[in-house]
Amino acid sequence: MTRTMRAALAPSLLAAAMVTLVACSTPPAPTSRGAVPASASPSAPAGSASPTSTAAEAPAVTLQEAGRVTREILAADDAARAAGAEFYAVDQSRDAQAPITVAAFESTGLRSARYTWGGPALLVPRLRPGRYPYWFAAIVERRDAKGQGRTAVLAFMKQYEAADWRLSFASLLYPGAEPPAVALDEDGYATPLATRDDSIAISPHLMAPLHATIAEEGPKGYAASLIGPGPQTTGYFDEVEKTQPEYKLRGFLYDSLFAATAYPIYALRTTDGGAAILYSLTRTTLRQAKTASAAGLVPVPKDVRWSVGSVVVPSMVRMVETQQYVSQVARRGSPERARIIGFDGAATSVTSR
């Protein structure tokens, strides 16, 4: 969307955005472990570990800017959801979050779910000015229309100087999971890790493919020695192992494949010398008729019937989910396996015949 189009849309959405911005700004949520609340001064960080002074070089993204960007984008997103303005909501997002946002609107007839947000606790890496892309993360309490709360982990990116900030990543911590204890310096800034950093047990660029491997190979595969069990790791393997024989007896083929994506990977140093890693996967699930008796009866999952328009299809249905994960990885040499602590996603592509 061009800046001219943004300006044209602003008057119609301004009132709703301002109301949401106030709700999003106050009162602040309790400070997440290892994070600085958006209202805090850089001189008053919380949860610092082994602080080192890097004040000689001003960071590319300040805590104040990160707080402002978080509140503004969340307010604009809610205004778009209230107005059913899919194109405006999508324009606030990028990377894996863009197709997920499209699905949120398309699957609900433009009546996407709305949320209220607490005050963001910021995880702002100390980035060098001029070395784009810029990014930062935030931990925010999110409440749905029923008042039920979940802790969201968000990442925002600015691709180049003239670009706008956009929401790149959004996931939800598992119920009861503690936010990652990110190490902060004396000024409240986090340490980013390169995608090929080898000081942790699993380099950030390997986390997604290893996650895909354990989801497909289960507890007996190689990746099980590196990543712990859970609903989105070995649980996926168990699900497929149970479903495939049931479908075969009914004359169907069922298969589910996982893959890393080309979307950005975000990694921050934690207080124990490990890392918190934010990344995406795709899951492609195929249901197909293999016998004459099964033709015309291929079942369509309930959560994508909005796209297909029926309960069954003649031949096959292929569903692609875009998934966003938060993982905690130990320092290099530690015997502790990586843990998945956050997950969210949606079916973002459906084909059938």
C-alpha contacts under 8 A as a table, 3 or more apart, distances in Angstrom:
res1	aa1	res2	aa2	distance
1	M	5	M	6.27
1	M	6	R	7.00
1	M	91	D	6.41
2	T	5	M	5.24
2	T	6	R	6.42
3	R	6	R	4.91
3	R	7	A	6.25
4	T	7	A	5.13
4	T	8	A	6.32
5	M	8	A	5.02
5	M	9	L	6.24
6	R	9	L	5.19
6	R	10	A	6.14
7	A	10	A	5.19
7	A	11	P	7.73
8	A	11	P	6.91
9	L	12	S	5.80
9	L	13	L	6.58
10	A	13	L	5.37
10	A	14	L	5.52
11	P	14	L	5.24
11	P	15	A	7.76
12	S	15	A	7.43
13	L	16	A	5.63
13	L	17	A	6.08
13	L	76	A	7.94
13	L	79	A	6.04
13	L	80	A	7.22
13	L	83	A	7.65
14	L	17	A	5.05
14	L	18	M	6.07
14	L	79	A	7.87
15	A	18	M	5.26
15	A	19	V	6.35
16	A	19	V	5.23
16	A	20	T	6.26
16	A	78	D	7.90
16	A	79	A	5.14
16	A	82	A	7.74
17	A	20	T	5.15
17	A	21	L	5.92
17	A	75	A	5.07
17	A	76	A	5.34
17	A	78	D	7.00
17	A	79	A	4.95
18	M	21	L	4.88
18	M	22	V	6.26
18	M	75	A	7.12
19	V	22	V	5.39
19	V	23	A	6.50
20	T	23	A	4.98
20	T	24	C	5.90
20	T	75	A	5.04
20	T	76	A	8.00
20	T	78	D	6.86
20	T	79	A	7.27
20	T	116	T	7.78
21	L	24	C	4.93
21	L	25	S	6.01
21	L	71	R	6.22
21	L	72	E	6.56
21	L	74	L	7.60
21	L	75	A	4.85
22	V	25	S	5.15
22	V	26	T	6.31
23	A	26	T	5.64
23	A	27	P	7.62
23	A	116	T	7.15
23	A	117	W	7.20
23	A	118	G	7.82
24	C	27	P	7.77
24	C	71	R	6.21
24	C	74	L	7.56
24	C	75	A	6.99
24	C	116	T	6.80
24	C	117	W	5.10
24	C	118	G	5.69
24	C	119	G	6.20
25	S	28	P	6.55
25	S	71	R	6.60
25	S	118	G	7.09
25	S	119	G	5.61
26	T	118	G	7.12
26	T	119	G	6.44
27	P	118	G	6.83
27	P	119	G	6.48
28	P	37	P	7.59
28	P	39	S	7.91
28	P	118	G	5.71
28	P	119	G	3.85
28	P	120	P	7.13
29	A	37	P	7.94
29	A	118	G	4.91
29	A	119	G	4.61
29	A	120	P	6.76
29	A	121	A	7.64
29	A	140	V	7.32
29	A	141	E	6.75
30	P	119	G	7.89
31	T	35	A	6.59
31	T	36	V	6.60
31	T	37	P	5.74
31	T	121	A	5.91
32	S	35	A	5.43
32	S	36	V	7.51
32	S	37	P	7.91
32	S	121	A	6.07
32	S	139	I	6.98
32	S	179	P	6.45
33	R	47	G	6.45
33	R	178	E	7.81
33	R	179	P	6.26
33	R	180	P	6.99
33	R	181	A	5.43
33	R	182	V	7.58
34	G	46	A	6.50
34	G	47	G	4.44
34	G	48	S	6.70
34	G	180	P	7.08
34	G	181	A	4.46
34	G	182	V	4.68
34	G	183	A	6.09
34	G	184	L	6.90
35	A	45	P	7.91
35	A	46	A	6.27
35	A	47	G	6.48
35	A	121	A	5.46
35	A	122	L	5.49
35	A	123	L	5.64
35	A	139	I	7.96
35	A	181	A	7.59
35	A	182	V	6.73
35	A	184	L	7.61
35	A	188	G	7.93
36	V	40	A	6.63
36	V	45	P	5.80
36	V	46	A	5.57
36	V	47	G	7.82
36	V	121	A	5.12
36	V	122	L	5.10
36	V	123	L	6.86
36	V	188	G	6.59
37	P	40	A	5.42
37	P	119	G	7.13
37	P	120	P	5.98
37	P	121	A	4.08
37	P	122	L	5.84
38	A	63	L	6.82
38	A	64	Q	6.88
38	A	66	A	7.54
38	A	67	G	4.74
38	A	119	G	6.87
38	A	120	P	5.62
38	A	121	A	5.67
38	A	122	L	5.97
39	S	64	Q	7.61
39	S	67	G	7.27
40	A	44	A	6.50
40	A	45	P	7.35
41	S	44	A	5.40
41	S	45	P	7.33
41	S	63	L	7.74
41	S	64	Q	7.85
42	P	45	P	6.08
42	P	63	L	6.54
42	P	187	D	5.26
42	P	188	G	5.70
43	S	186	E	7.62
43	S	187	D	5.48
43	S	188	G	7.26
44	A	187	D	7.09
44	A	188	G	7.11
45	P	48	S	6.74
45	P	184	L	7.59
45	P	186	E	6.71
45	P	187	D	6.04
45	P	188	G	4.32
46	A	184	L	7.74
46	A	188	G	6.84
47	G	181	A	7.83
47	G	182	V	7.90
47	G	183	A	7.00
47	G	184	L	6.60
48	S	51	P	6.16
48	S	183	A	5.51
48	S	184	L	4.22
48	S	185	D	5.59
48	S	186	E	6.46
48	S	188	G	6.88
49	A	183	A	5.09
49	A	184	L	5.85
49	A	185	D	6.76
49	A	271	T	5.80
50	S	183	A	7.74
50	S	184	L	7.96
50	S	185	D	7.07
51	P	184	L	6.67
51	P	185	D	4.18
51	P	186	E	4.93
52	T	185	D	5.55
52	T	186	E	6.26
53	S	56	A	7.96
53	S	185	D	6.90
53	S	186	E	6.27
53	S	187	D	7.54
54	T	57	E	6.26
55	A	58	A	6.28
55	A	187	D	7.50
58	A	128	R	8.00
58	A	129	P	7.83
59	P	62	T	6.08
59	P	126	R	5.27
59	P	127	L	5.56
59	P	128	R	6.02
59	P	129	P	6.46
60	A	126	R	7.04
60	A	127	L	5.32
60	A	128	R	5.46
60	A	129	P	4.26
60	A	130	G	7.26
60	A	134	Y	7.45
61	V	65	E	6.45
61	V	66	A	6.75
61	V	124	V	7.30
61	V	125	P	7.88
61	V	126	R	7.31
61	V	127	L	6.91
61	V	129	P	7.99
61	V	134	Y	7.22
61	V	135	W	7.82
61	V	136	F	7.98
62	T	65	E	5.22
62	T	66	A	6.21
62	T	124	V	7.49
63	L	66	A	5.10
63	L	67	G	6.17
63	L	122	L	7.29
63	L	124	V	6.61
63	L	189	Y	7.90
64	Q	67	G	5.21
64	Q	68	R	6.28
65	E	68	R	5.12
65	E	69	V	6.09
66	A	69	V	5.17
66	A	70	T	6.12
66	A	122	L	7.31
66	A	124	V	7.26
66	A	136	F	7.09
67	G	70	T	5.24
67	G	71	R	6.31
67	G	120	P	7.06
67	G	122	L	7.14
68	R	71	R	5.38
68	R	72	E	6.09
69	V	72	E	5.18
69	V	73	I	6.04
69	V	165	W	7.13
70	T	73	I	5.49
70	T	74	L	6.17
70	T	120	P	7.31
70	T	138	A	7.64
70	T	156	F	7.84
71	R	74	L	5.32
71	R	75	A	6.04
71	R	120	P	7.84
72	E	75	A	5.12
72	E	76	A	6.07
73	I	76	A	5.04
73	I	77	D	5.98
73	I	92	Q	6.64
73	I	166	R	7.30
73	I	167	L	7.40
74	L	77	D	5.06
74	L	78	D	6.27
74	L	117	W	7.92
75	A	78	D	5.25
75	A	79	A	6.24
76	A	79	A	5.03
76	A	80	A	6.18
76	A	89	A	7.46
76	A	92	Q	7.65
77	D	80	A	5.14
77	D	81	R	6.25
77	D	88	Y	7.88
77	D	89	A	5.35
77	D	92	Q	6.90
78	D	81	R	4.98
78	D	82	A	6.06
78	D	114	R	6.28
78	D	115	Y	7.17
79	A	82	A	5.11
79	A	83	A	6.24
80	A	83	A	5.12
80	A	84	G	5.89
80	A	85	A	4.83
80	A	86	E	6.73
80	A	88	Y	6.02
80	A	89	A	5.38
81	R	84	G	4.99
81	R	85	A	6.26
81	R	86	E	7.26
81	R	89	A	7.05
81	R	110	L	7.70
81	R	111	R	6.93
81	R	112	S	5.79
81	R	113	A	7.24
81	R	114	R	6.44
82	A	85	A	7.77
82	A	111	R	7.72
82	A	114	R	7.25
84	G	105	F	7.56
84	G	110	L	4.96
84	G	111	R	5.98
84	G	112	S	7.29
85	A	88	Y	5.48
85	A	89	A	6.44
85	A	110	L	7.41
86	E	89	A	5.16
86	E	90	V	6.11
86	E	102	V	6.88
86	E	105	F	6.16
86	E	110	L	6.82
87	F	90	V	5.18
87	F	91	D	6.17
88	Y	91	D	5.03
88	Y	92	Q	6.71
89	A	92	Q	5.34
89	A	93	S	7.01
89	A	101	T	7.14
90	V	93	S	5.26
90	V	94	R	7.53
90	V	98	A	5.71
90	V	101	T	6.07
90	V	102	V	6.56
91	D	94	R	7.58
91	D	166	R	7.78
92	Q	165	W	7.74
92	Q	166	R	5.08
92	Q	167	L	6.22
93	S	97	Q	5.89
93	S	98	A	5.12
93	S	101	T	7.61
93	S	166	R	4.84
93	S	167	L	4.49
93	S	168	S	5.85
94	R	97	Q	5.59
94	R	98	A	4.74
94	R	166	R	6.17
94	R	167	L	6.12
94	R	168	S	4.98
95	D	98	A	5.75
95	D	99	P	7.87
95	D	168	S	5.39
95	D	169	F	7.45
95	D	263	Y	5.77
95	D	264	P	7.38
96	A	99	P	6.10
96	A	100	I	6.67
96	A	168	S	6.58
96	A	169	F	6.59
96	A	263	Y	6.40
96	A	280	S	7.04
96	A	322	T	6.81
96	A	323	Q	7.93
96	A	324	Q	7.70
97	Q	100	I	5.07
97	Q	101	T	6.03
97	Q	167	L	6.87
97	Q	168	S	5.44
97	Q	169	F	5.47
97	Q	170	A	6.77
98	A	101	T	5.14
98	A	102	V	6.37
98	A	168	S	7.64
99	P	102	V	4.97
99	P	103	A	6.21
99	P	322	T	7.73
99	P	348	T	5.86
100	I	103	A	5.11
100	I	104	A	6.28
100	I	322	T	6.92
100	I	345	G	6.80
100	I	346	A	5.86
100	I	347	A	7.60
100	I	348	T	6.17
101	T	104	A	5.05
101	T	105	F	6.65
102	V	105	F	5.42
102	V	106	E	6.06
102	V	348	T	7.70
103	A	106	E	5.05
103	A	107	S	5.61
103	A	346	A	6.92
103	A	347	A	6.94
103	A	348	T	5.69
104	A	107	S	5.71
104	A	108	T	6.59
104	A	110	L	7.84
104	A	112	S	5.50
104	A	113	A	7.55
104	A	346	A	7.95
105	F	108	T	5.46
105	F	109	G	6.20
105	F	110	L	4.40
105	F	111	R	6.22
105	F	112	S	5.00
106	E	109	G	5.46
106	E	110	L	5.88
107	S	110	L	7.52
107	S	112	S	7.97
107	S	304	V	7.63
107	S	306	W	5.78
107	S	307	S	7.19
108	T	111	R	5.11
108	T	112	S	5.70
108	T	306	W	7.98
109	G	112	S	7.63
113	A	144	D	7.65
113	A	145	A	7.83
114	R	144	D	6.56
114	R	145	A	6.76
115	Y	142	R	6.36
115	Y	143	R	5.45
115	Y	144	D	4.80
115	Y	145	A	6.48
116	T	142	R	5.87
116	T	143	R	5.23
116	T	144	D	6.64
117	W	140	V	6.63
117	W	141	E	5.75
117	W	142	R	4.76
117	W	143	R	6.40
118	G	140	V	5.85
118	G	141	E	5.04
118	G	142	R	6.53
119	G	140	V	6.39
119	G	141	E	7.46
120	P	138	A	5.92
120	P	139	I	5.72
120	P	140	V	4.74
120	P	141	E	7.63
121	A	138	A	5.55
121	A	139	I	5.13
121	A	140	V	6.35
122	L	136	F	7.70
122	L	137	A	6.17
122	L	138	A	4.48
122	L	139	I	6.43
123	L	136	F	6.11
123	L	137	A	4.95
123	L	138	A	5.57
123	L	139	I	7.77
123	L	182	V	7.51
123	L	189	Y	7.01
123	L	190	A	6.13
124	V	135	W	7.63
124	V	136	F	4.73
124	V	137	A	6.19
124	V	138	A	7.95
124	V	189	Y	5.45
124	V	190	A	5.55
125	P	135	W	7.57
125	P	136	F	6.14
125	P	189	Y	5.55
125	P	190	A	4.34
125	P	191	T	5.29
125	P	192	P	5.41
125	P	268	L	7.53
126	R	189	Y	5.59
126	R	190	A	6.02
126	R	191	T	6.22
126	R	192	P	7.23
127	L	131	R	7.57
127	L	134	Y	7.23
127	L	192	P	7.87
128	R	131	R	5.88
129	P	132	Y	7.94
131	R	134	Y	7.38
132	Y	158	K	7.56
132	Y	159	Q	6.15
132	Y	160	Y	5.67
132	Y	161	E	7.82
133	P	157	M	6.74
133	P	158	K	5.67
133	P	159	Q	4.44
133	P	160	Y	5.89
134	Y	157	M	5.67
134	Y	158	K	5.12
134	Y	159	Q	6.48
134	Y	160	Y	7.63
135	W	155	A	6.96
135	W	156	F	5.43
135	W	157	M	4.34
135	W	158	K	6.26
136	F	155	A	5.70
136	F	156	F	5.61
136	F	157	M	6.91
137	A	153	V	7.13
137	A	154	L	5.44
137	A	155	A	4.19
137	A	156	F	6.28
138	A	153	V	5.90
138	A	154	L	5.17
138	A	155	A	6.36
139	I	151	T	6.86
139	I	152	A	5.72
139	I	153	V	4.73
139	I	154	L	6.36
139	I	179	P	7.72
140	V	151	T	5.81
140	V	152	A	5.23
140	V	153	V	6.58
140	V	154	L	7.77
141	E	149	G	6.55
141	E	150	R	5.90
141	E	151	T	4.60
141	E	152	A	6.04
142	R	149	G	5.40
142	R	150	R	5.29
142	R	151	T	5.96
142	R	152	A	6.31
143	R	146	K	7.63
143	R	147	G	5.30
143	R	148	Q	5.24
143	R	149	G	4.24
143	R	150	R	6.42
144	D	147	G	5.25
144	D	148	Q	5.56
144	D	149	G	6.63
145	A	148	Q	7.49
150	R	172	L	6.62
150	R	173	L	7.15
150	R	175	P	7.18
151	T	172	L	5.72
151	T	173	L	5.62
152	A	170	A	6.77
152	A	171	S	5.65
152	A	172	L	4.44
152	A	173	L	6.24
153	V	169	F	7.88
153	V	170	A	5.72
153	V	171	S	5.25
153	V	172	L	5.99
153	V	173	L	7.13
153	V	326	V	7.85
154	L	167	L	7.33
154	L	168	S	7.65
154	L	169	F	5.41
154	L	170	A	4.49
154	L	171	S	6.55
155	A	167	L	6.17
155	A	168	S	5.61
155	A	169	F	4.89
155	A	170	A	6.59
155	A	266	Y	7.96
156	F	165	W	6.58
156	F	166	R	5.54
156	F	167	L	4.54
156	F	168	S	5.21
156	F	169	F	6.90
157	M	165	W	5.59
157	M	166	R	5.59
157	M	167	L	6.55
157	M	168	S	6.09
158	K	161	E	7.54
158	K	163	A	6.09
158	K	164	D	5.99
158	K	165	W	4.60
158	K	166	R	6.59
159	Q	163	A	6.07
159	Q	164	D	7.82
159	Q	165	W	7.78
160	Y	163	A	5.34
167	L	170	A	7.59
169	F	278	L	7.86
169	F	324	Q	7.02
170	A	324	Q	6.75
170	A	344	D	7.36
171	S	324	Q	5.64
171	S	325	Y	6.27
171	S	326	V	7.06
171	S	342	G	6.14
171	S	343	F	5.32
171	S	344	D	4.83
171	S	345	G	7.60
172	L	342	G	5.11
172	L	343	F	5.37
172	L	344	D	5.80
173	L	176	G	7.95
173	L	177	A	6.06
173	L	178	E	7.81
173	L	179	P	7.40
173	L	326	V	7.48
173	L	341	I	5.66
173	L	342	G	3.87
173	L	343	F	6.41
174	Y	177	A	5.31
174	Y	341	I	5.72
174	Y	342	G	5.25
174	Y	343	F	7.08
177	A	341	I	6.33
180	P	270	T	7.07
180	P	276	A	6.28
180	P	328	Q	7.10
181	A	270	T	5.46
181	A	271	T	5.92
182	V	190	A	6.90
182	V	268	L	6.65
182	V	269	R	5.89
182	V	270	T	4.05
182	V	271	T	5.73
182	V	275	A	7.69
182	V	276	A	7.34
183	A	190	A	6.00
183	A	191	T	7.15
183	A	269	R	5.95
183	A	270	T	4.81
183	A	271	T	4.60
184	L	187	D	7.55
184	L	188	G	5.20
184	L	189	Y	5.10
184	L	190	A	4.61
184	L	191	T	7.07
185	D	188	G	5.29
185	D	189	Y	5.40
185	D	190	A	6.42
185	D	191	T	7.98
186	E	189	Y	7.53
190	A	268	L	6.76
190	A	269	R	7.17
191	T	268	L	5.69
191	T	269	R	5.55
192	P	266	Y	7.85
192	P	267	A	5.84
192	P	268	L	4.53
192	P	269	R	6.32
193	L	197	D	6.12
193	L	266	Y	7.85
193	L	267	A	5.30
193	L	268	L	5.58
193	L	269	R	6.61
194	A	197	D	5.07
194	A	204	P	7.56
194	A	267	A	7.33
195	T	203	S	6.78
195	T	204	P	4.94
195	T	205	H	5.12
195	T	265	I	6.86
195	T	266	Y	7.70
195	T	267	A	7.37
196	R	203	S	5.57
196	R	204	P	6.16
196	R	205	H	5.88
197	D	200	I	7.12
197	D	203	S	5.49
197	D	204	P	6.84
198	D	201	A	7.38
198	D	202	I	7.34
198	D	203	S	5.41
198	D	332	R	7.37
199	S	203	S	7.61
199	S	274	G	7.86
199	S	331	R	6.35
199	S	332	R	5.32
200	I	203	S	6.10
200	I	273	G	7.52
200	I	274	G	5.51
200	I	275	A	6.97
200	I	329	V	6.82
200	I	330	A	5.98
200	I	331	R	4.11
200	I	332	R	4.07
200	I	333	G	7.78
201	A	274	G	7.59
201	A	329	V	6.36
201	A	330	A	5.63
201	A	331	R	5.34
201	A	332	R	4.13
201	A	333	G	6.45
201	A	334	S	6.90
201	A	338	A	7.96
202	I	206	L	6.33
202	I	207	M	6.21
202	I	226	L	7.87
202	I	329	V	6.61
202	I	330	A	7.93
202	I	332	R	7.64
202	I	338	A	7.83
203	S	206	L	5.41
203	S	207	M	6.60
204	P	207	M	5.40
204	P	208	A	7.93
204	P	265	I	7.05
204	P	266	Y	7.85
204	P	267	A	6.66
204	P	277	I	6.50
205	H	208	A	6.88
205	H	265	I	7.19
206	L	209	P	5.60
206	L	210	L	6.10
207	M	210	L	5.31
207	M	211	H	6.01
207	M	279	Y	8.00
208	A	211	H	5.01
208	A	212	A	6.19
208	A	259	A	7.59
208	A	260	A	5.19
208	A	261	T	7.90
208	A	279	Y	6.66
208	A	280	S	6.91
208	A	281	L	6.55
209	P	212	A	5.00
209	P	213	T	6.17
209	P	259	A	6.52
209	P	260	A	5.32
210	L	213	T	4.90
210	L	214	I	6.36
210	L	223	A	5.76
210	L	227	I	7.90
211	H	214	I	5.37
211	H	215	A	6.27
211	H	223	A	7.35
211	H	227	I	7.33
211	H	233	T	6.70
212	A	215	A	5.17
212	A	216	E	6.42
212	A	233	T	7.93
212	A	258	F	4.98
212	A	259	A	5.57
212	A	260	A	6.84
212	A	281	L	7.41
213	T	216	E	5.26
213	T	217	E	5.87
213	T	218	G	7.83
213	T	221	G	7.70
213	T	223	A	6.23
213	T	258	F	7.56
214	I	217	E	5.03
214	I	218	G	4.95
214	I	219	P	7.05
214	I	221	G	6.45
214	I	222	Y	7.60
214	I	223	A	5.23
214	I	224	A	5.91
214	I	227	I	7.58
214	I	233	T	5.79
214	I	234	T	6.25
214	I	237	F	7.57
215	A	218	G	5.75
215	A	232	Q	7.05
215	A	233	T	4.62
215	A	234	T	5.52
215	A	235	G	7.33
215	A	236	Y	5.37
215	A	237	F	5.18
215	A	258	F	7.12
216	E	236	Y	7.33
216	E	237	F	5.42
216	E	256	S	7.98
216	E	257	L	6.84
216	E	258	F	7.03
217	E	220	K	6.73
217	E	221	G	5.02
217	E	234	T	7.96
217	E	237	F	6.50
218	G	221	G	5.68
218	G	224	A	6.85
218	G	233	T	7.30
218	G	234	T	4.79
218	G	235	G	7.92
218	G	236	Y	7.93
218	G	237	F	5.13
218	G	238	D	7.30
219	P	224	A	5.25
219	P	229	P	7.40
219	P	234	T	6.06
220	K	224	A	6.61
221	G	224	A	5.66
221	G	225	S	7.88
222	Y	225	S	6.01
222	Y	226	L	7.71
223	A	226	L	5.23
223	A	227	I	6.10
224	A	227	I	5.22
224	A	228	G	6.40
224	A	229	P	7.40
225	S	228	G	7.52
225	S	337	R	7.01
226	L	337	R	4.97
226	L	338	A	6.18
227	I	337	R	4.98
227	I	338	A	4.60
227	I	339	R	6.14
228	G	233	T	7.71
228	G	337	R	5.55
228	G	338	A	5.93
228	G	339	R	5.52
228	G	340	I	7.65
229	P	233	T	5.88
229	P	234	T	5.30
229	P	235	G	7.34
229	P	339	R	7.94
230	G	233	T	5.24
230	G	234	T	5.75
230	G	235	G	5.69
230	G	340	I	7.48
231	P	234	T	6.44
231	P	235	G	4.13
231	P	236	Y	6.46
232	Q	235	G	5.52
232	Q	236	Y	5.63
232	Q	340	I	7.79
232	Q	343	F	7.93
233	T	236	Y	5.65
233	T	237	F	7.04
234	T	237	F	5.04
234	T	238	D	6.26
235	G	238	D	5.09
235	G	239	E	6.19
236	Y	239	E	5.02
236	Y	240	V	6.34
237	F	240	V	5.31
237	F	241	E	6.12
238	D	241	E	5.05
238	D	242	K	6.17
239	E	242	K	5.30
239	E	243	T	6.10
240	V	243	T	5.05
240	V	244	Q	5.88
240	V	255	D	7.13
240	V	256	S	6.95
241	E	244	Q	5.80
241	E	245	P	7.36
242	K	245	P	6.41
242	K	246	E	7.00
243	T	246	E	5.26
243	T	247	Y	6.18
243	T	254	Y	7.28
244	Q	247	Y	5.25
244	Q	248	K	6.11
244	Q	253	L	7.15
244	Q	254	Y	5.39
244	Q	255	D	7.05
245	P	248	K	4.98
245	P	249	L	6.28
246	E	249	L	5.41
246	E	250	R	6.74
247	Y	250	R	5.16
247	Y	251	G	6.38
247	Y	252	F	4.97
247	Y	253	L	6.27
247	Y	254	Y	6.33
248	K	251	G	5.04
248	K	252	F	5.06
248	K	253	L	6.01
248	K	254	Y	7.61
249	L	252	F	7.41
250	R	294	A	6.85
251	G	289	A	6.21
251	G	290	K	5.42
251	G	291	T	5.16
251	G	293	S	7.04
251	G	294	A	5.37
252	F	287	R	6.72
252	F	288	Q	5.42
252	F	289	A	4.56
252	F	290	K	5.19
252	F	291	T	7.14
252	F	294	A	6.61
252	F	298	V	7.40
253	L	286	L	7.45
253	L	287	R	5.64
253	L	288	Q	5.02
253	L	289	A	6.31
253	L	290	K	6.30
254	Y	285	T	7.39
254	Y	286	L	5.65
254	Y	287	R	4.83
254	Y	288	Q	6.72
255	D	285	T	5.69
255	D	286	L	5.32
255	D	287	R	6.95
256	S	283	R	6.72
256	S	284	T	5.55
256	S	285	T	4.18
256	S	286	L	6.34
257	L	283	R	5.61
257	L	284	T	5.21
257	L	285	T	6.43
258	F	281	L	6.80
258	F	282	T	5.66
258	F	283	R	4.52
258	F	284	T	6.44
259	A	281	L	5.63
259	A	282	T	5.34
259	A	283	R	6.61
260	A	280	S	6.67
260	A	281	L	4.81
260	A	282	T	6.52
261	T	280	S	6.20
261	T	281	L	5.69
261	T	282	T	6.81
263	Y	279	Y	7.55
263	Y	280	S	6.77
264	P	279	Y	6.87
265	I	277	I	7.14
265	I	278	L	5.82
265	I	279	Y	4.94
265	I	280	S	7.71
266	Y	277	I	5.67
266	Y	278	L	5.01
266	Y	279	Y	6.67
267	A	275	A	6.36
267	A	276	A	5.56
267	A	277	I	4.38
267	A	278	L	6.31
268	L	275	A	5.40
268	L	276	A	5.37
268	L	277	I	6.70
269	R	273	G	6.43
269	R	274	G	5.92
269	R	275	A	4.48
269	R	276	A	6.56
270	T	273	G	5.57
270	T	274	G	5.27
270	T	275	A	4.92
270	T	276	A	6.50
271	T	274	G	7.20
272	D	330	A	7.41
272	D	331	R	7.19
273	G	330	A	6.92
273	G	331	R	5.10
274	G	328	Q	7.42
274	G	329	V	5.45
274	G	330	A	4.17
274	G	331	R	4.02
274	G	332	R	7.49
275	A	328	Q	5.87
275	A	329	V	5.22
275	A	330	A	6.53
275	A	331	R	7.37
276	A	326	V	7.00
276	A	327	S	5.74
276	A	328	Q	4.71
276	A	329	V	6.37
277	I	326	V	5.79
277	I	327	S	5.26
277	I	328	Q	6.40
277	I	329	V	7.53
278	L	324	Q	7.39
278	L	325	Y	5.74
278	L	326	V	4.78
278	L	327	S	6.61
279	Y	324	Q	5.95
279	Y	325	Y	5.49
279	Y	326	V	6.84
280	S	322	T	7.14
280	S	323	Q	5.47
280	S	324	Q	4.53
280	S	325	Y	6.01
281	L	322	T	6.15
281	L	323	Q	5.15
281	L	324	Q	6.57
281	L	325	Y	7.86
282	T	320	V	6.61
282	T	321	E	5.49
282	T	322	T	4.77
282	T	323	Q	5.91
283	R	320	V	5.58
283	R	321	E	5.05
283	R	322	T	6.72
283	R	323	Q	7.54
284	T	318	R	6.97
284	T	319	M	5.69
284	T	320	V	4.42
284	T	321	E	6.43
285	T	318	R	5.73
285	T	319	M	5.28
285	T	320	V	6.48
286	L	316	M	7.25
286	L	317	V	6.03
286	L	318	R	4.58
286	L	319	M	6.59
287	R	298	V	6.75
287	R	299	P	7.49
287	R	316	M	5.52
287	R	317	V	5.42
287	R	318	R	6.45
288	Q	298	V	6.28
288	Q	315	S	5.82
288	Q	316	M	4.14
288	Q	317	V	6.55
289	A	292	A	7.74
289	A	294	A	5.32
289	A	295	A	5.45
289	A	296	G	7.82
289	A	297	L	7.60
289	A	298	V	6.04
289	A	314	P	7.78
289	A	315	S	5.42
289	A	316	M	6.27
290	K	294	A	6.74
290	K	295	A	7.54
291	T	294	A	5.31
291	T	295	A	6.60
292	A	295	A	5.32
294	A	297	L	5.45
294	A	298	V	6.77
295	A	298	V	6.82
295	A	314	P	5.47
295	A	315	S	5.93
296	G	312	V	6.86
296	G	313	V	5.51
296	G	314	P	3.45
296	G	315	S	6.17
297	L	312	V	5.30
297	L	313	V	6.00
297	L	314	P	6.07
297	L	315	S	7.79
298	V	312	V	5.13
298	V	313	V	5.20
298	V	314	P	6.21
298	V	315	S	6.30
298	V	316	M	6.13
298	V	317	V	7.38
299	P	311	V	6.19
299	P	312	V	4.55
299	P	313	V	6.70
299	P	317	V	7.99
300	V	304	V	7.02
300	V	305	R	6.28
300	V	308	V	7.72
300	V	310	S	7.25
300	V	311	V	5.31
300	V	312	V	5.31
300	V	313	V	7.05
300	V	317	V	6.80
301	P	304	V	5.77
301	P	305	R	6.48
301	P	311	V	7.70
302	K	305	R	5.41
302	K	311	V	7.69
303	D	306	W	7.26
303	D	347	A	7.85
304	V	307	S	5.47
304	V	308	V	6.66
304	V	319	M	7.99
304	V	347	A	7.08
304	V	350	V	7.32
305	R	308	V	4.99
305	R	309	G	5.31
305	R	310	S	5.91
305	R	311	V	6.56
306	W	309	G	5.53
307	S	350	V	6.86
308	V	350	V	7.52
308	V	351	T	7.77
308	V	352	S	7.15
310	S	313	V	7.03
313	V	316	M	6.53
313	V	317	V	7.25
313	V	352	S	7.06
313	V	353	R	6.49
314	P	353	R	6.22
315	S	352	S	7.50
315	S	353	R	5.52
316	M	352	S	5.50
316	M	353	R	5.66
317	V	350	V	7.15
317	V	351	T	5.76
317	V	352	S	4.24
317	V	353	R	6.78
318	R	350	V	5.71
318	R	351	T	5.26
318	R	352	S	6.23
319	M	347	A	6.59
319	M	348	T	7.79
319	M	349	S	5.90
319	M	350	V	4.60
319	M	351	T	6.67
320	V	347	A	5.64
320	V	348	T	5.94
320	V	349	S	5.05
320	V	350	V	6.36
321	E	345	G	6.79
321	E	346	A	5.37
321	E	347	A	4.05
321	E	348	T	5.49
321	E	349	S	6.99
322	T	345	G	5.50
322	T	346	A	5.71
322	T	347	A	6.32
322	T	348	T	6.20
323	Q	343	F	7.12
323	Q	344	D	5.86
323	Q	345	G	4.18
323	Q	346	A	6.67
324	Q	342	G	7.97
324	Q	343	F	5.65
324	Q	344	D	5.34
324	Q	345	G	5.83
325	Y	340	I	7.11
325	Y	341	I	7.71
325	Y	342	G	5.41
325	Y	343	F	4.66
325	Y	344	D	6.82
326	V	340	I	6.00
326	V	341	I	5.65
326	V	342	G	4.56
326	V	343	F	6.47
327	S	338	A	6.85
327	S	339	R	5.53
327	S	340	I	4.32
327	S	341	I	5.51
327	S	342	G	6.79
328	Q	338	A	5.63
328	Q	339	R	5.29
328	Q	340	I	6.48
328	Q	341	I	7.08
329	V	337	R	7.12
329	V	338	A	4.53
329	V	339	R	6.69
330	A	334	S	6.16
330	A	336	E	6.29
330	A	337	R	7.11
330	A	338	A	6.49
331	R	334	S	5.78
340	I	343	F	7.83
347	A	350	V	7.40
